[in-house]
């Protein structure tokens, strides 16, 4: 298990932005840069790919059953930051995500 990265601005793919995230298992967290409030925490076996599903089509990839979260991310790209943490397995990342979710107050809990 690695350490958290530094906070970075969430990239706007329509402006040629790109994610810096683990290609393999990892956890990611979003926050509002202006208010410092936590928005969301998630995990994936392919962290970078899973993070790209935070944006609605055609900007994002993959599937996600939370249209409200995707719309929020798209509407707030200018004020969202993210950080990531690599893990050795998807199971470890998911366990950490669930534990971390219980300790933080997120705008979106699922």
N, C-alpha and C positions, 0 to 999 in steps of 0.2 A: 504494500500500500504506500502510495506517495503522499506528498503534502499538497495542500491547496495551492493553486497558482495564484498570481496576483489578480486583482480585479481588472477586467478589460471592458471597453465599450462593446456592446453586442453589435456585430456587423450588419450592415444593410446590404444584402446581396444585389439589390438593384443599383447600388453605387459601387459594385465590384468589391464589397467587403468579404472577408473570409474569417472563419473560426480557427482558433488555435486551441485544439482539444485532443485528448487521447483518441487514437484510432481504435484502440481496444477498449476494455472495460473501464468505466469511470462514472463519477458523479459530477453533476453540474448544479450551480446555484445562480439564480438571477436576483438582482436587486435594482431598485430605483435609485439612480445616482443622486438625484436631488434630495430625496427624503430619507435615503438609506434604509427604506423599508424593504423587507424581503418579499419577493414576488413568487418564486417557485424553486423547488429542488427536485431533481430527477436523476435517473441513472440509466445506463444502457450497456449492453455487451459491446457495442460499437458506439462509444460516447459521442463522437463528432457527428456521426450520422443521425443519432437520436436527437441531438440538439438541433439539427437542421429541420426536424419535424415540428419545431416550435413555431415556424412561420407557415402561414397558409399557402396553398398552391396558388400560383405556380412558383412562388419564391422558395418554398420549403420542399423537403423530400420526406419520404416515408409517410406513415399514417399515425394519427393521434385522434382520440375520441373526445377532445376537449376544444371545441370551436371557440369558446370564450377566451381560453388561454391564448390560442393562436392569434385571435383578433387583437387581444391586449398587447401581445409582443409586437405585432406589426404596427399598431397605432402608437407605440411608445418606444420605438427603436432609438430615438434620439436621447433617451434618458435611462436606458437599461444597460447595466453592467453584468458581466458573468465571470465566474471562476470555475475551475475544474479540478478534479482530484483523480488520478489514475488508481486503478486497483488490479490485482492479479487475476480476478475472475468476475464474471457478471454476478454471481451469487454474493460475493463479498461486497460489491458495489451496491446491490439491492438492499442488503442488510444494513449497510451504512446509511443509505438514503432513508430507509424507514426509521432508523434511530434518530437521524438528524432532523427529519420532518417533525418528530415529536418534540424536539427542543426549540424549534423556531416557530414564529408566527408568520405564515405565508399567506399572501393574498389568494393564491390558488393552492388548495391542499391536495388535489389529485390531478 
